[in-house]
Amino acid sequence: MTTLMESEEHRSLREAVATFAKNHPRTLDTGNRQLWQEAAKLGYIGVNLPETYGGGGGGITELSLVLEEMGAAGNPLLMMIVSPAICGTVISRFGTDAQKRDWLPSLADGTRLMAFGITEPDAGSNSHRITTTARRDGTDWLLTGRKVFISGVDIADATLMVGRTEDARTGRLKPCLFIVPRDTPGFERRQLDMELNAAEKQFELTLDDVRLPAEALVGDEDAGLLQLFAGLNPERVMTAAFGIGMGRYALARALEYARERTVWKTPIGAHQAIAHPLAQAHIDLELARLMTQKAAHLYDAGDDTGAGEAANMAKYAAGEACVKAVDQAVHTLGGNGLTREFGLAQLITASRVARIAPVSREMILNYVSHRTLGLPKSY
Ligand SMILES: Cc1cc2nc3c(=O)[nH]c(=O)nc-3n(C[C@H](O)[C@H](O)[C@H](O)COP(=O)(O)OP(=O)(O)OC[C@H]3O[C@@H](n4cnc5c(N)ncnc54)[C@H](O)[C@@H]3O)c2cc1C
């Protein structure tokens, strides 16, 4: 793949991460903790966090590049989408000094992780409907609600929880964010039985009058959507990088196979019915990456609005490119595409994550229809 838009520094970072990732075979142990810490020690996990707090002082551009290369080597670190990208960004941009001092150095050096919980069973894609509610009790907060599909809650030291205050319980979402430590009384989790062969698990959460000190509220109660979107755009860019990495991994396995496997006179890769779809998959991944670079660049340049549109489009393009690349890779291997030994079949489900989360393909098409193209809304 070309890296035309990237500086010399970015290219070296890509190469360094790729070499690191290739030397660490895929693991499914407790959340890839060892791999995570080794990557953090090399500065990869906190590359976007401020230098004053032990980070690399880079942006989402660098962080997404790290995740893409990890994925391309078969080690997609899903929690990178959450811990440094969403939580690290929100805390560095909006957290109090105490929250920055408390969390950023350990998120950067990999000793602690933070999960992120917005999705609720009765709200789904419609986050304006979330009902997790924070009620004041003296100077404390009492948080009550339910969340679903929240990744990595077991391995994260805390979850950044999106709720709304009692006086803003209805109407357009005016979110407020709380840091909820894993073992806080009243905060329960149940692992969901997902058809995903990944180290990072998903959980259903219940919060029953979870008592939190005033300092658990991130930033300002009134900062609302601005604060939330500071985390959601990086999440979309990172999910795009996750999808591109996985697509590249699958495509590379298919190419190795197609160059060797011979059942007639030539390797199967010589048949255009095999070669062309693989070429298309490569082109789609390249295009998705270009949009991802644009989105990351706009975000890092401080253009939140421009980044919003580009990040949505990048996530869409990468999700579709990932699903198609995996589908074609599995098909290229024939029966071996479905064996565990070749490891591609499990990516059929994994690749769908990039299409569903954190915002589904249809919700992005809605966004582009309404915001970009000015078409009326159906909902
Ligand atoms: C592996 C995985 C990890 C996840 N990790 C996290 C996490 O860490 N934190 C977190 O908060 N969430 C997480 N999620 C949740 C994820 O963000 C949601 O699944 C996603 O936002 C979709 O919501 P939903 O599942 O409720 O689907 P629904 O909102 O119920 O949507 C179902 C279908 O209906 C379509 N649809 C809905 N509304 C419309 C409309 N207006 N127009 C057209 N089509 C529509 C959708 O596109 C989708 O195809 C994770 C999900 C997965 C699968």
The ligand as an ORCA input file, in Angstrom:
! r2SCAN-3c Opt
* xyz 0 1
  C     -18.174     -6.206     19.303
  C     -18.882     -4.971     19.753
  C     -18.258     -4.141     20.656
  C     -18.923     -3.008     21.134
  N     -18.305     -2.222     22.080
  C     -18.976     -1.167     22.596
  C     -18.379     -0.397     23.636
  O     -17.255     -0.643     24.086
  N     -19.091      0.638     24.155
  C     -20.339      0.962     23.712
  O     -20.920      1.906     24.226
  N     -20.940      0.229     22.732
  C     -20.279     -0.814     22.169
  N     -20.872     -1.568     21.160
  C     -22.239     -1.252     20.757
  C     -22.385     -0.690     19.347
  O     -21.937      0.633     19.306
  C     -23.858     -0.851     18.944
  O     -24.083     -2.224     18.732
  C     -24.217     -0.054     17.722
  O     -24.208      1.325     18.025
  C     -25.586     -0.417     17.176
  O     -26.574     -0.373     18.174
  P     -27.563     -1.620     18.395
  O     -26.744     -2.843     18.472
  O     -28.462     -1.326     19.534
  O     -28.414     -1.699     17.068
  P     -29.795     -0.983     16.753
  O     -29.715      0.476     17.031
  O     -30.897     -1.752     17.374
  O     -29.858     -1.168     15.175
  C     -30.224     -2.424     14.571
  C     -30.239     -2.254     13.055
  O     -31.196     -1.267     12.687
  C     -30.577     -0.267     11.892
  N     -31.174      1.047     12.188
  C     -31.411      1.601     13.425
  N     -31.930      2.829     13.285
  C     -32.034      3.076     11.946
  C     -32.483      4.175     11.153
  N     -32.936      5.303     11.693
  N     -32.397      4.061      9.811
  C     -31.941      2.933      9.217
  N     -31.499      1.858      9.910
  C     -31.545      1.927     11.250
  C     -29.103     -0.295     12.268
  O     -28.290      0.217     11.250
  C     -28.880     -1.783     12.507
  O     -28.605     -2.416     11.289
  C     -20.224     -2.704     20.665
  C     -20.837     -3.543     19.724
  C     -20.195     -4.666     19.262
  C     -20.902     -5.557     18.291
*
